[in-house]
Amino acid sequence: YEDSEKAAIDRILATEHGLDAADAAKLRIEAESAQDEAMGLFRFTHSLKEATPFEDRVKIIEYLWEVALADGDRDAVEDNLVRRVCGLLGVSDRDSGLARHRVESRQ
């Protein structure tokens, strides 16, 4: 994925977890390794859905849109991924669309 998308992830991680830039990048790299070993989205999303209030799940979707749109390109593959994650997290298309609009209005 694009450097702009990596930078968006690092920025989100730093903000959400109070990390400096180096620690945020390190956490992203660790997450990439975990993702490479994962058997699919369900493993990650199931735990999140069970342990995370709905409002925070919508915030996760907003973050996904922030990353997906960071390179300035609306990509069908990324749209599909966000839609799949929405379904697994129990977030409606409507709430996802509102989250996407919030991100687009900040860009």
N, C-alpha and C positions, 0 to 999 in steps of 0.2 A: 504494500500500500504506500501511498504518497507521504513524503516528509511532512506536508501540511496536516495530514491526518494523524501522524505520530505526534506532532506538536500539539494538536488538539487533545489527544489522549493524555499526554504529559501534563497539559494545563489543567484538565479536569481532575486528574489524580492529585496534583499538587493542591488544588483548591479544596477538594473533598476530604483529603487526608492530612492537610497541613504539612506537605512535603516541600523540600526545595527541589529545584529542577533536576539535579542529579539523582536524588532518591526517587523522584517520580519516573524518570526514564528507566531506572533500575527495576522498579515495580512493573512497568510496562513490559520490559524484556522478560521478567519472570512469568508474567501472565501469558506472553506469547509462547513460552515453553510449555506451560500447562495446557494451553489451547492445542498445541501440536500433538499432545498426548491424549487429548480428549476423544471420546467416542461420539461426540455430537453435542448439539446445543442443550439437550434435555438435562444433562448432568449439572450444568451451571444454572440454567434457568429454574429448574425444579427447586433447588435450595433457595434461590432468591425469592421465588414466589411464596414459598412457605414462611420465610423469615422476614419479609419486607412488606411494610404497609403499602397500600395501593398508591398513595401519593408519591412515595419514593420510587415505586416501579415506573410510574409515569416520568419521573425525573431521569431514570435510567434510559428510557426511550428518548427523552430529549437529548441526553448526552450522545446516544447513538446517532441521532440526526445531526448533532453538532460535528461529529467525526465524519459521517458520511458526506456532509456538505462542505467540509473544510477545504477541499480541493476545488470548490466552485463548480463541480460537475454533479449533476443528478443522474445517477447510474442505476439501471434496472436491477442489476445484481444486488447492489446495496439496498435498494428499496425492498426487494424480496426478502433479504436477510432481516431487515428491521420488521417487516410484516410478520415473519416467522417468529421472531423473538417476542413481538407483541402478543401473538396467540399463546405462546408458552408462558408468558408472564400474566396473562389475563388482562391485557390492556387493549381496549377497543381501537378500531381503525380511526374512529372519531377523535379519541384522546391522542392517538399518534399524530394525526393530522394537525391538531392544535399545537402539539409539541413541536412539530416541524415548522409551523408558521411562526412560533416564538423564536426559534433559531434563525429562520430566514429574516425576521425583522431586525435581528441584532447584527446581521452581516452587512 
